[in-house]
Amino acid sequence: MPKRRSLRRNIWLLSLEFLLIGPGHALVASSTWCWLQRWGIAPTLTRRKEKRRKILQAISFFHFCYGGCFTTRFGFPSLVTELSKELKEFWIGALSLNKLTENATGSSPQLQDDQILLNGIIFYTVVLTIPEANNLPFWRIDGVIQTILLHVGPVEFLYYWFHRALHHHYLYSRYHSHHHSSIVTEPITSVTHPFTEHIVYFTLFAVPLLTTVLNTTASLVSVFGYVTYIDFMNNLGHCNFELIPNWLFSLFPPLKYLMYTPSFHSLHHTQFRNNYSLFMPIYDCIYGTLDKTSDQVYQNVLKRPEDSPHVVHLTHVTTPESIYHLRLGFASLASRPQKSKWYFWLLWPITFWSMLLALIHGRTFAVERNAFKKLKLQTWAIPRFSKQFFKLQREAINGLIEEAILEAEGKGTKGEELNKSGEVYIQKYLQLKVKVVDGSSLAVAVILNSIPKSTTQVLLGGNLSKVTYAIALALCQKGIEIWLVGDGFSDEEQLKAPRGTIFIPFAQLPPKELRTDCSYYYTPAMITPVSLENLDSCENGLPRGVMSAWRVAGIVHALEGWNVHECGESMFDVERVWQASLRHGFRL
């Protein structure tokens, strides 16, 4: 079991600097905040390492020249120091990268958010250097019309031919293949490009903005409306989910030439030689590159029934701040192990409203979808926090869990993983086809195989459960004694441990790391096989590519076709589930 490593602070703090340093520049602050929604954007990559080094050095120098001096002027010296350390760590990590891509989206965790910094720098530079970009009126109809015409004409036309050029084998192999590393797209794919492409796209999209700014017809509505339009349509085309209703095109048929659909652009990512348009398919129609099956694919996707998962992992958020670590929150944070950040206090209004929404919203929701071998996997979250799992909320939470199980039953799900025992639901619904698996047996197996071979002493700490009893029984049979800790393990007990103690948690949340002279293991978890798709988020405090034993157990049960429940006080065969997990490619 690997030891926990210290984590870098998240680079998106650098963009928050632009929110704090220029309260007098409303355009810059609003633009940066708008672009902050683009979590998980692609790294600034070029093919040549030396060129990339120069680019990073230039951006770093620019950041300190402008951001540093303004931050100091507005009285944030401590923030300057913190951000400078953050920037230094980020550049060191960026310059030491040896691979261009890490996952299916071509996005490396250390570089996911540098595009946000680039956006902030560009908008900030425009406001500082172009006087006409300041004090824009709220609305000007002539500026809005000019923005629309400039996009429909020059932007769409130039993008179309630039995109076709990128698919020439010379440019494709050196640049655009980075974007097409995602055949099955997701919203993050829309902004996964090499650095050179980003510069070209910025130049294209700047045509309507700079034109209206320089001829003094720009307004807040035209600027923010256009930026929002670009961002929305870009993510829409890569979301891999068809949500444009057919009645919209029936009501206004020419719209099909002015707005693409997710299925339209998905054909480009699968066929590669068709559907080059930015957002308006009319240019593919004019130049003969429209995929003839576009309309049929669109209709078929709308008629196709919703995919039913084979396995559902039922979980819940831990703390109010943990919403930012969900894949639905910030992809940058989701790609790193969950850890409290000091800057979360800046987001307390969002945190507060999310808590109210969680109380009002009475249904589970899907937070992640994966695929492994023949199985379709989903993770559903209960909108309740760890501290709400007490007597006052127990009845409401049990109702949510029951609804989730019945919903999974209705969709034909084979197995449902529960973080807590679910025997009451099995007794209530005797004809339940879905199998409820709490994963206790695999958690026991992982812990037993994590204990060093030379161990002779073990101390069980924390609240007792069936996992604790199973571990104690297995250790007694081996005649060995280590500290195994669960929920309820106090700080005082931890401080009494002798030097060199290994803390192996058997609960889902690890203890506080109070000792520097001791070793701390992760909660029971296994490294996933490479073939497990779309695992781009971290599960609680675990690294990427690592999955909790409770979650793995449900997958193994479905793969093996075990037609049994594992919940309540019952427990599956520990050795059997351990060998099965290894056979399917999971490992410590």
PyMOL commands that set and color helices and strands:
alter all, ss='L'
color gray80, all
select helices_A, chain A and resi 13-21+26-35+49-73+77-95+109-111+114-129+131-133+141-166+169-174+176-181+187-191+195-214+220-237+246-251+253-257+262-271+282-287+294-303+320-325+331-334+342-360+386-388+391-410+423-428+440-450+466-478+491-495+549-560+574-583
alter helices_A, ss='H'
color red, helices_A
select strands_A, chain A and resi 311-316+365-372+375-382+415-418+435-437+459-461+483-485+502-505+519-520+525-527+546-548
alter strands_A, ss='S'
color yellow, strands_A
deselect
rebuild
show_as cartoon
